[in-house]
Amino acid sequence: MVPVIATDVKYCNALRTFGGYNAVIAYHVGSYENISATHLRLLKWIADNNLKLAGHISEEYIISPIDLQSSQSYITKIIAPIH
């Protein structure tokens, strides 16, 4: 798995089996205000690599407001099931 920082999805070249399905996993670092840009870049990476979404994208909050007050240090794992 290759971590993706903020909006840089070009390095997201690892496909993993996650919960019984294949998924592309990216990491968003920073505020939730611009997380949609990371989602859009991830979707573009999936399309550019001739993959298709196989369900709903989910997020796992690795470091969240519960852990830290500084939003610049939040880390969110974005999981996109693919086929």
Secondary structure, 3 states (H helix, E strand, C coil): CCCCCCCCCCCCCCEEEECCEEEEEEEEECCHHHHHHHHHHHHHHHHHCCCCECCCCEEEEEECCCCCCCHHHCEEEEEEEEC
